Amino acid sequence: MSSAILARVGRHKQLYENGFRLVAGCIPYRLKPEGTDLIYRLEVLMISTPKRHDLVFPKGGWENDETVCEAAIREALEEAGVEGILNETKLGEWTFRSKSRQSSSSNEGACKGYMFALEVKKEHEFWPEQSTHKRTWVSVRDASRLCRYPWMREALASCLELLSESHSSEIERSSSATKRENDVSEPSSYYRSRENDISEPSKSNYYFNVNPTAPERAIDAIC
């Protein structure tokens, strides 16, 4: 059965900047419900490419009637058949050459790409480019190994850093809420004993700590 969603074709609306074709893409992700370790909860979606055995993240041309975020969302839907919530913070921007021009010494095929993180909320059974792009959920460790080019691995590391920051904030809010609930039910004698222990560090902060400044080291450690 074919998809009811139609993919854009042609490059008549393609944006360029100083000879570089502008490209937008994303790293679709989901979190397994169990566990507190972000690296092992996180799964990312990669897609196959025609006539190649490697996997990549969804990306494609940024066109003149859309924002860069809209382009990234559209490419995720067309190439991977997924929709979700796009974090509009750029993971970064990279220059690279299109796969058909890897051996060219000219500026032909030069691209400038912008990548984002997309939390997947819906997976379509059928999508426009299903015949040429098969999708696969993989762990961060496997994704890092599968990244064919350095810029893809850098984007993955930036994604992990971005999600680590938000994940750490969520854990801290949850921990604080739990502590407040426990404080309400504790007798007043508890507070008197706590006055003498005011300098004691919170063990929960150590247990749930996620280092958001070293995503590449975290990836390297599990590979």
C-alpha positions as CSV (number, residue, x, y, z in Angstrom):
1,M,0.0,0.0,0.0
2,S,1.3,3.5,-0.9
3,S,1.6,6.3,1.6
4,A,-1.1,9.1,1.6
5,I,1.7,11.5,2.4
6,L,3.4,12.9,-0.7
7,A,7.2,13.7,-0.8
8,R,8.4,16.9,-2.5
9,V,10.4,16.3,-5.6
10,G,12.8,18.4,-7.6
11,R,15.1,21.2,-6.5
12,H,13.4,24.2,-8.0
13,K,12.8,25.6,-4.4
14,Q,16.2,24.5,-3.0
15,L,18.0,27.1,-0.9
16,Y,21.8,27.8,-1.5
17,E,24.3,30.0,0.4
18,N,27.6,30.9,-1.1
19,G,27.5,27.9,-3.4
20,F,26.5,25.5,-0.6
21,R,23.3,23.6,-0.9
22,L,21.4,24.0,2.5
23,V,20.3,20.8,4.1
24,A,18.2,20.2,7.2
25,G,17.8,16.9,9.1
26,C,17.3,15.4,12.5
27,I,18.1,12.6,14.9
28,P,14.8,10.9,15.7
29,Y,14.9,9.4,19.2
30,R,12.9,7.7,21.9
31,L,13.5,6.7,25.5
32,K,12.9,3.3,27.0
33,P,10.7,3.7,30.0
34,E,12.9,1.7,32.5
35,G,16.1,2.9,34.1
36,T,17.7,6.2,34.9
37,D,20.8,6.0,32.7
38,L,20.2,8.1,29.7
39,I,22.7,6.4,27.4
40,Y,21.1,3.0,27.9
41,R,17.5,4.3,27.7
42,L,18.1,6.3,24.5
43,E,17.5,4.8,21.1
44,V,17.8,6.7,17.8
45,L,16.3,6.0,14.4
46,M,18.5,5.6,11.4
47,I,17.6,4.9,7.8
48,S,19.1,2.9,4.9
49,T,20.2,4.6,1.7
50,P,19.9,3.4,-1.9
51,K,22.8,1.3,-3.2
52,R,24.6,1.6,0.1
53,H,24.9,-0.6,3.2
54,D,25.4,2.1,5.8
55,L,22.8,3.9,7.8
56,V,22.2,7.6,8.1
57,F,19.9,10.1,9.9
58,P,17.0,11.6,7.9
59,K,18.0,14.8,6.1
60,G,17.4,16.6,2.8
61,G,17.2,20.0,1.1
62,W,15.9,23.0,2.9
63,E,13.5,24.8,0.5
64,N,12.6,28.5,0.2
65,D,9.0,28.2,1.5
66,E,9.8,26.7,4.9
67,T,11.9,27.4,8.0
68,V,14.9,25.1,8.7
69,C,12.9,23.4,11.5
70,E,10.0,22.8,9.1
71,A,12.4,21.3,6.6
72,A,13.9,19.0,9.3
73,I,10.4,17.8,10.3
74,R,9.4,17.2,6.7
75,E,12.5,15.2,5.9
76,A,11.9,13.0,9.0
77,L,8.3,12.3,7.8
78,E,9.3,11.7,4.1
79,E,12.4,9.6,4.7
80,A,11.6,7.8,8.0
81,G,7.8,8.1,8.4
82,V,8.0,9.6,11.8
83,E,6.5,12.6,13.5
84,G,7.1,14.1,16.9
85,I,8.4,17.1,18.9
86,L,11.4,18.9,17.4
87,N,13.8,20.6,19.8
88,E,14.5,23.8,17.9
89,T,18.0,24.1,19.5
90,K,20.4,23.3,16.6
91,L,22.7,20.4,17.3
92,G,25.2,22.2,15.1
93,E,26.0,23.0,11.5
94,W,28.3,21.1,9.3
95,T,29.7,21.3,5.8
96,F,30.1,18.2,3.8
97,R,29.9,16.9,0.2
98,S,27.0,14.9,-1.1
99,K,27.6,11.2,-1.4
100,S,27.6,11.4,-5.2
101,R,30.4,14.0,-5.2
102,Q,32.7,12.5,-2.6
103,S,35.7,12.3,-5.0
104,S,35.2,15.7,-6.7
105,S,37.8,18.4,-6.2
106,S,35.4,21.2,-7.2
107,N,32.7,22.9,-5.0
108,E,30.0,20.9,-6.8
109,G,28.0,18.9,-4.4
110,A,29.0,21.0,-1.3
111,C,26.4,21.1,1.4
112,K,25.8,22.9,4.7
113,G,23.7,20.9,7.0
114,Y,21.7,21.8,10.2
115,M,20.7,19.0,12.5
116,F,18.1,18.8,15.3
117,A,16.8,16.3,17.8
118,L,13.2,15.0,17.2
119,E,11.4,13.1,20.0
120,V,9.3,10.6,18.0
121,K,5.6,10.4,19.0
122,K,4.2,8.6,15.9
123,E,5.5,6.1,13.5
124,H,3.6,5.7,10.2
125,E,3.1,2.3,8.7
126,F,3.6,3.7,5.3
127,W,5.7,6.7,4.2
128,P,6.6,8.4,0.9
129,E,10.2,7.1,0.6
130,Q,9.6,3.7,2.2
131,S,10.9,1.9,-0.9
132,T,14.3,3.5,-0.7
133,H,14.7,4.2,3.0
134,K,14.2,1.4,5.6
135,R,14.2,2.5,9.2
136,T,15.9,0.9,12.2
137,W,16.0,1.7,15.9
138,V,19.5,1.4,17.4
139,S,21.2,2.1,20.6
140,V,23.6,5.1,21.0
141,R,26.5,2.7,21.0
142,D,25.4,1.1,17.7
143,A,24.6,4.4,16.2
144,S,28.0,5.7,17.0
145,R,29.6,2.8,15.3
146,L,27.3,3.1,12.3
147,C,28.0,6.8,11.6
148,R,29.9,6.8,8.3
149,Y,31.2,10.4,8.6
150,P,32.7,12.3,11.5
151,W,30.0,15.0,11.3
152,M,27.3,12.4,11.9
153,R,29.0,11.2,15.1
154,E,29.5,14.8,16.2
155,A,25.8,15.5,15.7
156,L,25.0,12.3,17.8
157,A,27.3,13.6,20.6
158,S,25.6,17.0,20.5
159,C,22.2,15.3,20.7
160,L,23.3,13.3,23.7
161,E,24.6,16.4,25.4
162,L,21.3,18.3,24.7
163,L,19.2,15.4,26.0
164,S,21.5,14.9,29.1
165,E,20.8,18.5,30.1
166,S,17.0,18.1,29.9
167,H,17.1,14.6,31.4
168,S,19.2,15.8,34.4
169,S,16.7,18.6,35.0
170,E,13.7,16.2,34.9
171,I,15.5,13.9,37.4
172,E,16.2,16.8,39.8
173,R,12.6,18.1,39.6
174,S,11.3,14.6,40.3
175,S,13.7,14.1,43.2
176,S,12.7,17.5,44.7
177,A,9.0,16.7,44.3
178,T,9.5,13.3,46.1
179,K,11.5,15.0,48.9
180,R,8.7,17.6,49.4
181,E,6.1,14.8,49.6
182,N,8.2,13.0,52.2
183,D,8.8,16.1,54.2
184,V,5.1,16.8,54.6
185,S,4.5,13.5,56.3
186,E,7.6,13.5,58.6
187,P,7.2,14.5,62.3
188,S,8.6,17.7,63.6
189,S,11.4,15.9,65.4
190,Y,12.8,15.1,62.0
191,Y,13.4,18.7,61.3
192,R,15.2,19.2,64.6
193,S,17.6,16.3,63.8
194,R,18.1,17.7,60.3
195,E,19.3,21.0,61.7
196,N,22.4,19.3,62.9
197,D,23.0,17.6,59.5
198,I,22.4,20.6,57.3
199,S,25.8,20.2,55.6
200,E,25.2,16.6,54.7
201,P,25.1,16.3,50.8
202,S,22.0,14.8,49.1
203,K,22.8,11.2,48.0
204,S,20.1,11.4,45.3
205,N,22.0,14.2,43.6
206,Y,25.0,11.9,43.3
207,Y,23.1,8.9,42.2
208,F,21.2,10.6,39.4
209,N,23.9,12.9,38.2
210,V,24.3,13.0,34.4
211,N,27.4,14.9,33.1
212,P,26.1,17.0,30.2
213,T,29.4,18.4,29.2
214,A,31.1,15.2,28.0
215,P,28.8,13.4,25.6
216,E,31.7,12.2,23.3
217,R,33.5,10.7,26.3
218,A,30.2,9.0,27.3
219,I,29.8,7.5,23.8
220,D,33.5,6.5,23.7
221,A,33.2,4.7,27.0
222,I,30.4,2.3,25.8
223,C,31.9,1.6,22.4
